[in-house]
Amino acid sequence: MKLKGKTALVTGSVQGIGLEIAKAFAREGVRIAAHGLADAAQAEGILQELLDAGAPEARFFDADMRDPDAIDAMMTAMEAWGGTDILVNNAGIQKTVKLAEATAEIWNDVLAINLSGAFHTMRRAMPLMGARGYGRVINIASVHGLVASASKAPYVSSKFGLIGLSKVAALEYASAGSRETGGVTVNCICPGWTETAIIEPQILARAATHGGDRAAGIADLLAEKQPSKRTSDPSEIGELALWLAHPVAHNITGTSIPIDGGWTAQ
């Protein structure tokens, strides 16, 4: 358990990919700071799930990722807890809307949560990572950070920007630490179609063209983009994040790794 005793902040970890990433780290003995929108009972349930998975400690934060002051307060609390060794920026929203119909509010919310939120966590967490000689930033981008898609201008822009931000940070911290300490790395994971709530509106829209058949709607989505014709399970993204955090991955930085069934190979 090479990561035992480390502390990870996983934003957007109340469900889906974020929760599975948090659970993967918990199983390795990592202290977990969970984050997201949840009431007190839900938050308590998530923390218990992480403790049951193996986390020695778990805390919950509800910072609004559109609010830099709220993010600063969260990061200050993380510093008081000993600092963030592993930062996973997973919090994100998507709004499928044509460019001509996208409002300023949609644009601002998507960019704030998906891109600016990651900037604000990274600028606070990474200096301490550099000083310690070990740190991992894992940004959950998207296949749409590598290729575009119609009706997703705010989302695609945010994910392309997240990959660019990650590359800059990777370069700035590339020489921090050593093979022995683990170094400081910044990478993006770029999921394709994954079984999460964020794609549910698109599934329902496709299902409507097949008489409400949800399975047919999913098949239609996969046939269009993902050659494997298989969705990913969120736990699979968790396993990749865990591997990227391992000290053996000290020389993997500035990359964007697709989990997309061949989507971006076309």
Backbone as JSON, one array per atom type, in Angstrom:
{
  "sequence": "MKLKGKTALVTGSVQGIGLEIAKAFAREGVRIAAHGLADAAQAEGILQELLDAGAPEARFFDADMRDPDAIDAMMTAMEAWGGTDILVNNAGIQKTVKLAEATAEIWNDVLAINLSGAFHTMRRAMPLMGARGYGRVINIASVHGLVASASKAPYVSSKFGLIGLSKVAALEYASAGSRETGGVTVNCICPGWTETAIIEPQILARAATHGGDRAAGIADLLAEKQPSKRTSDPSEIGELALWLAHPVAHNITGTSIPIDGGWTAQ",
  "N": [[0.85, -1.19, 0.0], [1.43, 1.57, -1.17], [0.48, 4.14, -1.03], [-0.54, 4.6, 1.43], [-1.48, 6.62, 4.13], [-1.35, 8.98, 2.73], [-3.14, 11.93, 1.63], [-6.12, 12.61, -0.01], [-8.02, 14.79, -2.03], [-11.05, 14.69, -3.55], [-12.97, 16.12, -5.82], [-16.45, 16.55, -6.49], [-17.48, 14.02, -5.64], [-19.71, 12.57, -4.79], [-21.11, 10.71, -6.17], [-21.05, 8.4, -8.98], [-18.23, 8.67, -11.17], [-16.46, 10.18, -9.53], [-17.0, 9.25, -6.9], [-16.28, 6.55, -7.16], [-13.55, 6.82, -7.68], [-12.72, 7.94, -5.25], [-13.3, 5.8, -3.54], [-11.53, 3.88, -4.53], [-9.05, 4.96, -3.79], [-9.45, 4.98, -1.03], [-9.39, 2.26, -0.44], [-6.69, 1.83, -0.53], [-5.73, 2.86, 1.78], [-5.72, 5.62, 1.96], [-6.33, 8.87, 3.25], [-9.42, 10.52, 2.89], [-10.86, 13.33, 1.42], [-13.96, 14.03, 0.7], [-16.29, 15.52, -1.62], [-18.99, 17.61, -2.66], [-22.45, 18.07, -3.67], [-24.7, 17.51, -1.27], [-27.05, 16.45, 1.22], [-27.04, 16.43, 4.86], [-27.44, 13.78, 5.75], [-26.88, 12.26, 3.46], [-24.2, 12.97, 3.04], [-23.04, 11.91, 5.35], [-23.5, 9.2, 4.89], [-21.88, 8.77, 2.64], [-19.32, 9.27, 3.69], [-19.18, 7.17, 5.55], [-19.22, 5.03, 3.8], [-16.74, 5.34, 2.58], [-15.01, 5.04, 4.76], [-15.61, 2.4, 5.41], [-14.55, 1.23, 3.18], [-11.88, 1.42, 3.65], [-10.54, 3.78, 4.2], [-8.58, 5.63, 6.48], [-9.37, 8.01, 7.6], [-12.02, 10.31, 6.91], [-13.45, 13.15, 5.42], [-15.97, 15.64, 4.71], [-16.72, 18.04, 2.24], [-18.49, 20.9, 1.02], [-18.06, 22.9, -0.84], [-18.97, 25.44, -3.13], [-18.2, 25.15, -6.4], [-18.23, 27.2, -8.18], [-17.48, 29.41, -6.85], [-14.78, 31.2, -5.99], [-13.95, 32.04, -3.43], [-15.17, 30.2, -1.71], [-13.88, 27.89, -2.52], [-11.26, 28.54, -1.79], [-11.56, 28.56, 0.98], [-12.07, 25.86, 1.44], [-9.63, 24.74, 0.58], [-7.91, 25.89, 2.42], [-8.78, 24.61, 4.72], [-8.01, 22.05, 4.01], [-5.23, 22.33, 4.06], [-4.86, 22.74, 6.78], [-5.45, 20.23, 7.6], [-3.26, 18.86, 6.9], [-2.51, 19.03, 4.3], [-2.87, 18.55, 0.7], [-2.12, 15.7, -0.87], [-2.89, 14.25, -3.08], [-4.81, 15.35, -5.66], [-7.87, 15.29, -7.11], [-9.65, 16.53, -9.63], [-12.78, 16.33, -10.3], [-15.33, 17.33, -10.27], [-18.02, 18.44, -12.2], [-20.2, 19.75, -14.75], [-22.62, 19.37, -17.37], [-24.18, 20.76, -20.19], [-26.23, 20.19, -22.78], [-26.57, 21.97, -25.54], [-27.32, 24.01, -28.34], [-25.04, 26.28, -29.94], [-26.13, 28.8, -30.62], [-28.21, 28.92, -28.89], [-27.2, 28.84, -26.37], [-26.9, 30.32, -23.24], [-25.49, 33.15, -21.45], [-25.4, 32.53, -18.77], [-25.37, 29.69, -18.74], [-22.92, 29.22, -20.06], [-21.09, 30.52, -18.27], [-21.47, 29.07, -15.87], [-20.74, 26.41, -16.57], [-18.05, 26.73, -17.4], [-16.99, 27.79, -15.06], [-17.28, 25.74, -13.11], [-16.17, 23.43, -14.35], [-13.64, 24.18, -15.28], [-12.44, 26.62, -14.13], [-12.74, 25.99, -11.43], [-10.95, 23.84, -11.11], [-8.54, 25.16, -11.62], [-8.42, 26.85, -9.35], [-8.22, 25.02, -7.2], [-5.85, 23.71, -7.85], [-3.88, 25.76, -7.86], [-3.63, 26.28, -5.2], [-3.01, 23.81, -4.01], [-0.72, 22.74, -5.26], [1.84, 24.05, -4.73], [2.63, 23.06, -2.16], [2.81, 20.34, -2.74], [5.01, 20.43, -4.46], [7.0, 21.28, -2.68], [7.14, 19.08, -0.99], [7.95, 17.09, -2.69], [6.41, 15.11, -3.68], [3.37, 14.62, -5.36], [0.12, 14.46, -6.79], [-1.91, 15.43, -9.39], [-4.9, 14.8, -10.79], [-6.9, 15.28, -13.33], [-10.19, 15.06, -14.3], [-11.03, 15.02, -17.36], [-12.36, 14.69, -20.47], [-13.42, 12.75, -23.3], [-14.3, 14.73, -24.88], [-12.49, 16.71, -24.46], [-10.61, 16.23, -26.23], [-11.67, 15.79, -28.76], [-14.25, 17.43, -30.62], [-17.84, 18.0, -30.35], [-21.09, 18.46, -31.65], [-23.42, 20.84, -30.31], [-22.36, 21.22, -27.77], [-20.81, 23.39, -26.92], [-20.03, 24.99, -24.53], [-19.23, 22.91, -22.74], [-17.29, 21.4, -24.19], [-15.4, 23.41, -24.61], [-14.62, 23.91, -21.97], [-13.39, 21.48, -21.28], [-11.33, 21.16, -23.19], [-9.87, 23.36, -22.34], [-9.21, 22.52, -19.74], [-7.43, 20.43, -20.23], [-5.36, 21.89, -21.43], [-4.6, 23.58, -19.27], [-3.69, 21.62, -17.52], [-1.43, 20.64, -18.85], [0.29, 22.87, -18.76], [0.67, 23.15, -15.97], [1.86, 20.68, -15.48], [4.33, 20.99, -16.77], [5.45, 23.08, -15.27], [5.91, 21.88, -12.81], [7.43, 19.67, -13.32], [10.07, 19.01, -12.65], [10.07, 18.77, -9.94], [10.76, 17.07, -6.92], [11.73, 13.55, -6.95], [12.61, 10.3, -8.36], [12.6, 8.67, -6.15], [11.04, 10.05, -4.23], [8.73, 10.27, -5.63], [7.9, 12.37, -7.21], [6.1, 15.12, -8.82], [3.18, 15.11, -10.54], [0.93, 15.83, -13.26], [-1.97, 14.94, -14.77], [-4.51, 14.12, -17.2], [-7.54, 12.3, -17.31], [-9.58, 10.98, -19.77], [-12.61, 10.19, -20.19], [-14.82, 8.31, -22.33], [-18.06, 7.33, -23.35], [-19.57, 6.71, -20.38], [-21.08, 5.06, -17.65], [-22.82, 7.12, -16.11], [-24.64, 9.7, -14.35], [-24.47, 12.06, -15.78], [-24.69, 11.63, -18.51], [-27.24, 10.84, -18.86], [-29.42, 12.53, -19.83], [-28.83, 12.56, -22.58], [-29.03, 9.89, -23.24], [-31.76, 9.47, -22.78], [-32.83, 11.16, -24.71], [-32.02, 9.89, -27.07], [-33.29, 7.46, -26.66], [-35.92, 8.22, -26.91], [-36.23, 8.41, -29.64], [-36.43, 5.83, -30.28], [-38.82, 4.8, -29.5], [-38.87, 5.05, -26.72], [-37.21, 3.11, -25.72], [-34.7, 2.41, -23.62], [-32.33, 0.87, -23.67], [-31.95, 0.64, -26.4], [-31.47, 3.28, -26.97], [-28.99, 3.7, -25.69], [-27.41, 1.93, -27.18], [-27.53, 3.19, -29.64], [-26.13, 5.59, -29.15], [-23.56, 4.54, -28.6], [-22.92, 3.21, -30.97], [-22.54, 5.3, -32.69], [-20.2, 6.66, -31.88], [-18.34, 5.15, -30.23], [-16.23, 2.68, -30.82], [-15.86, 0.19, -29.5], [-18.31, -0.44, -28.59], [-19.11, -0.65, -26.0], [-19.96, 0.62, -22.84], [-18.08, 2.36, -20.31], [-17.44, 1.43, -16.91], [-17.74, 3.4, -13.97], [-15.92, 2.61, -11.96], [-13.73, 1.69, -13.33], [-12.42, 3.95, -14.22], [-11.63, 4.83, -11.76], [-9.66, 2.94, -11.08], [-7.61, 3.54, -12.91], [-6.96, 6.14, -12.09], [-5.95, 5.58, -9.56], [-3.65, 4.12, -10.21], [-2.16, 6.09, -11.55], [-1.53, 7.69, -9.42], [0.34, 6.25, -8.04], [3.74, 5.88, -6.94], [5.34, 4.73, -8.96], [4.52, 5.88, -11.28], [5.92, 8.21, -11.74], [7.11, 9.46, -13.94], [5.15, 9.97, -15.72], [3.52, 12.47, -16.96], [1.65, 15.37, -17.85], [-0.02, 14.17, -19.66], [-2.91, 13.02, -21.51], [-5.21, 10.73, -21.07], [-7.22, 8.63, -22.85], [-10.23, 6.85, -22.09], [-12.03, 5.33, -23.9], [-12.96, 3.4, -25.65], [-11.88, 3.4, -28.22], [-12.79, 5.66, -29.5], [-11.39, 8.18, -29.96], [-9.43, 7.22, -31.59], [-10.22, 7.1, -34.14]],
  "CA": [[0.0, 0.0, 0.0], [2.4, 2.65, -1.3], [-0.16, 5.44, -0.82], [-1.08, 4.65, 2.78], [-1.12, 7.82, 4.87], [-1.53, 10.16, 1.89], [-4.45, 12.57, 1.72], [-6.66, 12.92, -1.33], [-9.25, 15.56, -2.2], [-11.73, 14.31, -4.79], [-14.15, 16.96, -5.97], [-17.55, 15.88, -7.19], [-17.33, 12.59, -5.31], [-20.89, 12.01, -4.13], [-21.66, 9.64, -6.99], [-20.4, 8.2, -10.27], [-16.78, 8.54, -11.31], [-15.78, 10.73, -8.37], [-17.14, 8.34, -5.75], [-15.47, 5.35, -7.4], [-12.15, 7.19, -7.49], [-12.5, 8.08, -3.81], [-13.3, 4.46, -2.96], [-10.29, 3.21, -4.94], [-7.99, 5.46, -2.91], [-9.74, 4.53, 0.33], [-8.93, 0.87, -0.31], [-5.24, 1.84, -0.39], [-5.37, 3.49, 3.04], [-5.59, 7.07, 1.79], [-7.34, 9.72, 3.87], [-10.23, 11.04, 1.8], [-11.74, 14.49, 1.51], [-15.01, 13.94, -0.31], [-16.84, 16.84, -1.92], [-20.1, 17.64, -3.59], [-23.75, 18.56, -3.2], [-25.38, 16.44, -0.53], [-27.55, 16.85, 2.53], [-26.24, 15.88, 5.96], [-27.56, 12.32, 5.79], [-26.15, 11.73, 2.31], [-22.78, 13.16, 3.29], [-22.65, 10.93, 6.36], [-23.48, 7.9, 4.24], [-20.7, 8.71, 1.77], [-18.15, 9.13, 4.55], [-19.17, 5.82, 6.09], [-18.84, 4.12, 2.71], [-15.3, 5.47, 2.4], [-14.37, 4.41, 5.92], [-15.78, 0.95, 5.26], [-13.67, 0.79, 2.09], [-10.51, 1.35, 4.16], [-9.95, 5.09, 4.51], [-8.38, 5.81, 7.92], [-10.16, 9.19, 7.96], [-12.77, 10.87, 5.79], [-14.15, 14.4, 5.7], [-16.83, 16.06, 3.61], [-16.76, 19.47, 1.93], [-19.56, 21.23, 0.09], [-17.73, 24.17, -1.48], [-19.53, 25.73, -4.45], [-17.05, 25.26, -7.3], [-18.34, 28.45, -8.93], [-17.13, 30.48, -5.93], [-13.37, 31.1, -5.61], [-13.78, 32.18, -1.97], [-15.54, 28.93, -1.09], [-12.79, 26.95, -2.82], [-10.13, 28.93, -0.94], [-11.84, 28.1, 2.34], [-11.88, 24.41, 1.44], [-8.21, 24.43, 0.47], [-7.31, 26.26, 3.71], [-9.09, 23.51, 5.62], [-7.15, 20.92, 3.62], [-3.88, 22.61, 4.57], [-4.9, 22.51, 8.22], [-5.54, 18.78, 7.76], [-1.97, 18.3, 6.54], [-2.23, 19.28, 2.89], [-3.43, 17.66, -0.3], [-1.1, 14.96, -1.61], [-3.51, 13.81, -4.32], [-5.95, 16.19, -5.99], [-8.64, 14.82, -8.26], [-10.69, 17.47, -10.02], [-13.81, 15.58, -11.03], [-16.6, 18.08, -10.29], [-18.31, 18.95, -13.54], [-21.56, 19.74, -15.25], [-22.73, 19.44, -18.83], [-25.45, 21.22, -20.74], [-26.27, 19.99, -24.22], [-27.32, 23.1, -26.09], [-26.7, 24.58, -29.53], [-24.3, 27.51, -29.67], [-27.03, 29.96, -30.72], [-29.19, 28.87, -27.79], [-26.48, 28.84, -25.09], [-26.98, 31.61, -22.55], [-24.31, 33.53, -20.68], [-25.43, 31.79, -17.5], [-24.89, 28.32, -19.0], [-21.47, 29.3, -20.34], [-20.35, 30.88, -17.07], [-21.54, 27.98, -14.88], [-19.96, 25.27, -17.04], [-16.63, 27.08, -17.35], [-16.58, 27.99, -13.67], [-17.17, 24.47, -12.39], [-15.33, 22.45, -15.02], [-12.29, 24.67, -15.56], [-11.93, 27.55, -13.12], [-12.66, 25.27, -10.15], [-9.69, 23.09, -11.1], [-7.48, 26.15, -11.48], [-8.34, 27.35, -7.98], [-7.7, 23.98, -6.32], [-4.46, 23.43, -8.22], [-2.95, 26.83, -7.47], [-3.43, 26.19, -3.76], [-2.47, 22.51, -3.58], [0.52, 22.29, -5.89], [3.09, 24.48, -4.1], [3.02, 22.13, -1.09], [3.25, 19.12, -3.41], [6.37, 20.67, -4.94], [7.9, 21.34, -1.53], [7.28, 17.73, -0.44], [8.54, 16.2, -3.68], [5.39, 14.16, -4.16], [2.03, 15.14, -5.53], [-0.58, 14.0, -7.98], [-3.13, 16.08, -9.82], [-5.57, 13.99, -11.8], [-8.06, 16.04, -13.77], [-11.11, 14.26, -15.1], [-11.44, 15.8, -18.53], [-13.4, 13.99, -21.23], [-13.13, 12.59, -24.71], [-14.59, 16.03, -25.48], [-11.33, 17.56, -24.34], [-9.73, 15.83, -27.33], [-12.43, 15.98, -30.01], [-15.46, 18.22, -30.38], [-19.14, 17.42, -30.65], [-22.09, 19.51, -31.8], [-24.34, 21.16, -29.2], [-21.67, 21.14, -26.49], [-19.76, 24.41, -26.93], [-19.45, 25.29, -23.21], [-18.59, 21.73, -22.17], [-16.07, 21.1, -24.96], [-14.44, 24.48, -24.32], [-14.09, 23.72, -20.61], [-12.53, 20.3, -21.22], [-10.1, 21.51, -23.91], [-9.13, 24.24, -21.45], [-8.67, 21.75, -18.62], [-6.24, 19.73, -20.72], [-4.3, 22.89, -21.57], [-4.17, 23.95, -17.92], [-2.94, 20.49, -16.96], [-0.12, 20.58, -19.5], [1.11, 23.95, -18.21], [1.04, 22.79, -14.59], [2.8, 19.55, -15.56], [5.64, 21.53, -17.12], [5.98, 23.91, -14.19], [6.3, 21.05, -11.66], [8.02, 18.42, -13.82], [11.36, 18.69, -12.01], [9.92, 18.69, -8.48], [10.91, 15.73, -6.36], [12.63, 12.58, -7.56], [12.03, 8.97, -8.47], [12.44, 8.13, -4.8], [9.9, 10.69, -3.55], [7.54, 10.08, -6.46], [7.71, 13.49, -8.11], [4.79, 15.79, -8.9], [2.68, 14.92, -11.91], [-0.41, 16.33, -13.58], [-2.49, 14.2, -15.93], [-5.95, 14.09, -17.42], [-8.23, 11.11, -17.78], [-10.58, 11.44, -20.74], [-13.59, 9.12, -20.43], [-15.86, 8.36, -23.35], [-19.36, 7.03, -22.76], [-19.43, 6.05, -19.08], [-22.4, 4.92, -17.04], [-22.99, 8.12, -15.07], [-25.85, 10.51, -14.48], [-24.27, 13.2, -16.66], [-25.08, 11.31, -19.89], [-28.61, 10.37, -18.87], [-30.27, 13.27, -20.76], [-28.57, 12.16, -23.97], [-29.61, 8.55, -23.4], [-33.21, 9.61, -22.89], [-33.14, 11.77, -26.01], [-31.88, 8.84, -28.08], [-34.34, 6.46, -26.41], [-37.18, 8.75, -27.43], [-36.29, 8.12, -31.07], [-36.63, 4.38, -30.39], [-40.03, 4.45, -28.79], [-38.64, 5.02, -25.28], [-36.36, 1.96, -25.36], [-33.44, 2.95, -23.1], [-31.22, 0.05, -24.17], [-31.74, 1.0, -27.8], [-30.86, 4.6, -26.95], [-27.57, 3.53, -25.37], [-26.77, 1.3, -28.34], [-27.44, 4.21, -30.68], [-25.02, 6.45, -28.78], [-22.29, 3.82, -28.72], [-22.65, 2.9, -32.38], [-22.12, 6.53, -33.38], [-18.9, 7.2, -31.48], [-17.44, 4.31, -29.45], [-16.11, 1.43, -31.59], [-15.96, -1.02, -28.68], [-19.75, -0.64, -28.33], [-19.25, -0.92, -24.58], [-19.74, 1.74, -21.94], [-17.15, 2.13, -19.2], [-17.97, 1.53, -15.56], [-16.97, 4.41, -13.24], [-14.83, 2.01, -11.18], [-12.56, 1.53, -14.2], [-11.71, 5.22, -14.16], [-11.01, 4.84, -10.45], [-8.44, 2.12, -11.09], [-6.57, 4.28, -13.61], [-6.54, 7.23, -11.22], [-5.13, 4.98, -8.51], [-2.34, 3.78, -10.78], [-1.43, 7.33, -11.83], [-1.06, 8.24, -8.15], [1.4, 5.4, -7.51], [5.07, 6.42, -7.2], [5.92, 4.2, -10.19], [4.1, 6.72, -12.4], [6.58, 9.5, -11.54], [7.51, 10.08, -15.21], [3.97, 10.13, -16.57], [2.96, 13.77, -16.64], [1.24, 16.15, -19.01], [-0.71, 13.32, -20.62], [-4.38, 12.95, -21.51], [-5.4, 9.32, -21.36], [-8.62, 8.31, -23.13], [-10.88, 5.56, -21.81], [-13.11, 5.69, -24.83], [-13.3, 2.32, -26.57], [-11.39, 3.68, -29.58], [-13.45, 6.85, -30.04], [-10.44, 9.16, -30.49], [-8.5, 6.58, -32.52], [-10.81, 7.14, -35.48]],
  "C": [[0.89, 1.24, 0.0], [1.8, 4.02, -0.99], [-0.72, 5.59, 0.59], [-0.56, 5.89, 3.52], [-1.19, 9.09, 4.05], [-2.95, 10.7, 2.08], [-4.9, 12.99, 0.34], [-7.93, 13.76, -1.2], [-9.83, 15.19, -3.56], [-12.98, 15.15, -4.92], [-15.22, 16.21, -6.76], [-17.59, 14.39, -6.92], [-18.53, 12.03, -4.55], [-21.51, 10.87, -4.92], [-20.74, 9.41, -8.19], [-18.89, 8.05, -10.21], [-16.06, 9.04, -10.06], [-15.85, 9.82, -7.16], [-16.3, 7.1, -5.94], [-13.98, 5.63, -7.28], [-11.84, 7.29, -6.0], [-12.44, 6.71, -3.13], [-12.02, 3.69, -3.31], [-9.13, 3.66, -4.06], [-8.21, 5.01, -1.47], [-9.23, 3.12, 0.56], [-7.42, 0.78, -0.14], [-4.79, 2.56, 0.88], [-5.16, 4.98, 2.97], [-6.69, 7.78, 2.59], [-8.1, 10.46, 2.78], [-11.0, 12.28, 2.22], [-12.73, 14.37, 0.36], [-15.64, 15.32, -0.48], [-18.03, 16.71, -2.84], [-21.34, 18.24, -2.97], [-24.49, 17.41, -2.56], [-25.94, 17.01, 0.77], [-26.76, 16.11, 3.6], [-26.27, 14.36, 6.0], [-26.79, 11.68, 4.64], [-24.64, 11.83, 2.54], [-22.27, 12.14, 4.3], [-22.56, 9.53, 5.77], [-22.26, 7.71, 3.36], [-19.44, 8.51, 2.6], [-18.05, 7.73, 5.14], [-18.75, 4.81, 5.03], [-17.33, 4.17, 2.48], [-14.52, 4.85, 3.56], [-14.46, 2.89, 5.84], [-14.85, 0.39, 4.18], [-12.21, 0.73, 2.54], [-9.86, 2.68, 4.47], [-9.76, 5.23, 6.01], [-9.14, 7.01, 8.47], [-10.9, 9.66, 6.71], [-13.5, 12.11, 6.25], [-14.96, 14.8, 4.48], [-16.83, 17.58, 3.48], [-17.85, 19.74, 0.89], [-19.32, 22.55, -0.64], [-18.39, 24.28, -2.86], [-18.38, 26.0, -5.4], [-17.15, 26.45, -8.24], [-17.8, 29.63, -8.13], [-15.68, 30.35, -5.48], [-13.14, 31.22, -4.11], [-14.12, 30.88, -1.25], [-14.46, 27.88, -1.34], [-11.57, 27.26, -1.96], [-10.33, 28.43, 0.48], [-11.64, 26.6, 2.46], [-10.39, 24.06, 1.41], [-7.46, 24.83, 1.75], [-7.56, 25.16, 4.73], [-8.25, 22.28, 5.29], [-5.73, 21.12, 4.12], [-3.8, 22.36, 6.07], [-4.94, 21.03, 8.54], [-4.23, 18.09, 7.38], [-1.62, 18.47, 5.08], [-2.77, 18.19, 1.97], [-2.31, 16.99, -1.08], [-1.61, 14.57, -3.0], [-4.76, 14.66, -4.54], [-6.61, 15.64, -7.24], [-9.76, 15.82, -8.53], [-11.69, 16.75, -10.92], [-15.12, 16.35, -11.14], [-16.83, 18.66, -11.68], [-19.79, 18.9, -13.85], [-21.53, 19.8, -16.77], [-24.13, 19.92, -19.19], [-25.39, 21.08, -22.24], [-27.18, 21.06, -24.82], [-26.58, 23.65, -27.32], [-26.09, 25.94, -29.21], [-25.23, 28.73, -29.66], [-28.02, 30.04, -29.57], [-28.52, 28.89, -26.41], [-26.53, 30.25, -24.49], [-25.65, 31.9, -21.84], [-24.24, 32.77, -19.37], [-24.92, 30.36, -17.68], [-23.39, 28.33, -19.21], [-20.69, 29.54, -19.06], [-20.34, 29.74, -16.04], [-20.67, 26.8, -15.3], [-18.46, 25.57, -16.96], [-16.14, 27.23, -15.92], [-16.34, 26.66, -12.96], [-16.14, 23.54, -13.03], [-13.88, 22.88, -15.17], [-11.73, 25.56, -14.46], [-11.81, 26.87, -11.75], [-11.36, 24.5, -10.03], [-8.5, 24.03, -10.94], [-7.31, 26.57, -10.03], [-7.85, 26.28, -6.99], [-6.22, 23.73, -6.59], [-3.49, 24.5, -7.72], [-2.69, 26.82, -5.97], [-2.72, 24.91, -3.34], [-1.05, 22.25, -4.07], [1.81, 22.84, -5.27], [3.56, 23.55, -2.98], [3.46, 20.8, -1.67], [4.7, 19.28, -3.85], [7.37, 20.67, -3.8], [8.16, 19.96, -0.94], [7.96, 16.77, -1.41], [7.63, 15.1, -4.15], [4.06, 14.89, -4.27], [1.43, 14.62, -6.81], [-1.82, 14.87, -8.2], [-3.69, 15.24, -10.97], [-6.87, 14.72, -12.15], [-8.94, 15.18, -14.66], [-11.65, 15.15, -16.21], [-12.56, 15.03, -19.23], [-12.83, 13.71, -22.61], [-13.38, 13.91, -25.43], [-13.56, 17.09, -25.13], [-10.33, 17.27, -25.44], [-10.38, 16.01, -28.69], [-13.73, 16.7, -29.66], [-16.71, 17.42, -30.72], [-20.13, 18.56, -30.73], [-22.92, 19.65, -30.53], [-23.69, 21.07, -27.83], [-20.58, 22.2, -26.37], [-19.2, 24.73, -25.54], [-18.67, 24.11, -22.63], [-17.27, 21.42, -22.88], [-15.0, 22.16, -24.67], [-13.8, 24.28, -22.94], [-13.11, 22.56, -20.55], [-11.26, 20.49, -22.04], [-9.24, 22.41, -23.02], [-8.5, 23.51, -20.29], [-7.42, 20.98, -19.03], [-5.08, 20.7, -20.9], [-3.74, 23.33, -20.23], [-3.29, 22.86, -17.32], [-1.55, 20.39, -17.56], [0.81, 21.67, -18.95], [1.58, 23.6, -16.81], [2.04, 21.64, -14.58], [4.21, 20.04, -15.86], [6.26, 22.3, -15.96], [6.49, 23.07, -13.01], [7.04, 19.78, -12.06], [9.3, 18.03, -13.07], [11.27, 18.59, -10.5], [10.08, 17.25, -8.02], [11.85, 14.85, -7.15], [11.9, 11.26, -7.75], [11.73, 8.39, -7.09], [11.23, 8.74, -4.08], [8.6, 10.52, -4.33], [7.27, 11.21, -7.42], [6.3, 14.07, -8.04], [4.31, 15.7, -10.34], [1.26, 15.47, -12.04], [-0.87, 15.63, -14.85], [-4.0, 14.33, -16.01], [-6.4, 12.69, -17.81], [-9.41, 11.58, -18.62], [-11.58, 10.32, -21.03], [-14.46, 9.39, -21.65], [-17.19, 8.09, -22.67], [-19.18, 6.17, -21.52], [-20.78, 6.08, -18.38], [-22.55, 5.84, -15.82], [-24.23, 8.95, -15.36], [-25.7, 11.61, -15.51], [-24.7, 12.91, -18.11], [-26.55, 10.89, -19.99], [-29.53, 11.18, -19.79], [-30.07, 12.87, -22.22], [-29.13, 10.76, -24.25], [-31.11, 8.65, -23.6], [-33.62, 10.22, -24.23], [-33.04, 10.73, -27.13], [-32.98, 7.79, -27.91], [-35.68, 6.92, -26.96], [-37.35, 8.48, -28.92], [-36.49, 6.63, -31.35], [-37.81, 3.94, -29.54], [-39.87, 4.35, -27.29], [-37.78, 3.87, -24.8], [-34.98, 2.46, -24.94], [-32.24, 2.18, -23.63], [-30.9, 0.4, -25.62], [-31.1, 2.38, -27.9], [-29.38, 4.54, -26.65], [-26.82, 2.94, -26.56], [-26.57, 2.3, -29.46], [-26.27, 5.16, -30.41], [-23.67, 5.77, -29.03], [-21.92, 3.57, -30.17], [-22.11, 4.12, -33.12], [-20.67, 6.9, -33.11], [-17.9, 6.17, -30.98], [-17.31, 2.92, -30.07], [-16.24, 0.16, -30.76], [-17.41, -1.42, -28.44], [-20.0, -1.08, -26.89], [-19.1, 0.38, -23.82], [-18.67, 1.36, -20.92], [-17.91, 2.19, -17.88], [-17.13, 2.55, -14.8], [-15.79, 3.83, -12.44], [-13.57, 1.82, -12.01], [-11.74, 2.81, -14.26], [-10.99, 5.34, -12.82], [-9.7, 4.07, -10.41], [-7.31, 2.82, -11.82], [-6.05, 5.43, -12.76], [-5.62, 6.72, -10.12], [-3.73, 4.67, -9.02], [-1.52, 5.04, -11.05], [-0.87, 7.95, -10.55], [0.11, 7.47, -7.56], [2.78, 6.0, -7.83], [5.7, 5.93, -8.5], [5.57, 5.06, -11.4], [4.76, 8.1, -12.37], [6.94, 10.2, -12.85], [6.35, 10.2, -16.19], [3.31, 11.44, -16.18], [2.67, 14.55, -17.91], [0.46, 15.35, -20.03], [-2.23, 13.46, -20.48], [-4.74, 11.55, -21.99], [-6.87, 9.02, -21.63], [-9.01, 6.94, -22.59], [-12.16, 5.61, -22.62], [-13.45, 4.63, -25.87], [-12.89, 2.57, -28.02], [-11.98, 4.92, -30.22], [-12.46, 7.79, -30.71], [-9.37, 8.54, -31.38], [-8.97, 6.68, -33.96], [-10.31, 8.33, -36.28]]
}
